[in-house]
């Protein structure tokens, strides 16, 4: 109620000021017409009077604004926002504009709220950037340390032939891991680019899945894993090369975390216009927290385990991005010790 009365008083002040300045303009024009004996049409007189009245009103408001009290009130509201913008320009997004929000319905309140929201979003982006740089640095530092350490060890002339071969193999594996990390980073950057266009084609999804299963036969045969494929004949319009990456990554993960003599079931079915592809394994499974974060960049539920198995923590981020680009959905069901089921839902014309 108090705020309403303040607004009403402000409106009354403006109307009153406008009326007074219009009266002054009317009095002045009438005086000029009388002194110089001018006879003008009534419409012309009204236009001239109105123009002068609004001009006097504008100049009057300008000079009123220059009064120290009004200037102080304006600065009182503008100064915190100006300071906040200066802090943001310097990279500090922890700004306090609560002055505008605590029951204060000043006209600048909405602007302040927008500035605060922008600061929060920029701050979140900066935290993500810092975390990303930290993760990349950590992932690169690990193989570089191994390569440097074992390369230095190779300088020892007392090494046996077997030890030398072992060290060289580690260097080769770490170099491959570093190369794969770089490749995945470039791929993720490309997928997140707004300029990326999907190269869609019409092809058999069941043929694609069967081809990928057979291409990875050495990996699942080495662990005596049984593969069950229940693939309906399905046509799909999508980017075949990108979806290759989805199925390869998901199948590799299932093989990686499924123990000896386990089972992996790959299913493809069609439900009206939706295509549902599931990869289910009898592996080690995941807890709820891991499921919640598994598609985040560099997330590792067990860093040592993923490092030893060659993971970079980017594969599932790439999977999620490709599925999103195809306007699809990916869901995960998992339980520790009982395995994981990943379902990808795509439109027939993804």
Secondary structure, 3 states (H helix, E strand, C coil): CHHHHHHHHHHHHHHHHHHHHHHHHHHHHHHHHHHHCCCCCHHHHHHHHHHHHHHHHHHHHHHHHCCHHHHHHHHHHHHHHHHHHHHHHCCCCCCCCHHHCCCCCCCCHHHHHHHHHHHHHHHHHHHHHHHHHHHHHHHHHHHHHHHHHHHHHCCCCCCCHHHHHHHHHHHHHHHHHHHHHHHHHHHHHHHCCCCCCCCCEEEEHHHHHHHHHHHCHHHHHHCCCEEEEEECCCEEEECHHHHHHHHHHHHHHHHHCCCCCCEEEEEEEEECCEEEEEEEECCCCCCHHHHHHCCCCCCCCCHHHHHHCCCCCCHHHHHHHHHHHCCCEEEEEEECCCEEEEEEEEECCC
